[in-house]
Amino acid sequence: MPHILMIPGSLRAASSSRATARALAARLPEGTTHATADPGALPHYDADLTEDPAVSAFIEEVRKADGLVFVTPEYITACPVC
């Protein structure tokens, strides 16, 4: 059974990124499981930080997933990866 990890690009509970992730999850094929990562639980990037429990938990979530869906917000009608 495939498992998909949704990674929303916004921390707000009512964000369009999270709403999009929920809509995508509702349309996954039968038998597919999913989870939504909490990027707000991660610390700010610090190369010296190697043993943070939140980072370890996120890495484990990614490892367990068969697929990742990054849902990035749109800013001023511009796509962040265009």
Order of alpha helices (4+ residues) and beta strands (2+ residues): beta-alpha-beta-alpha-beta
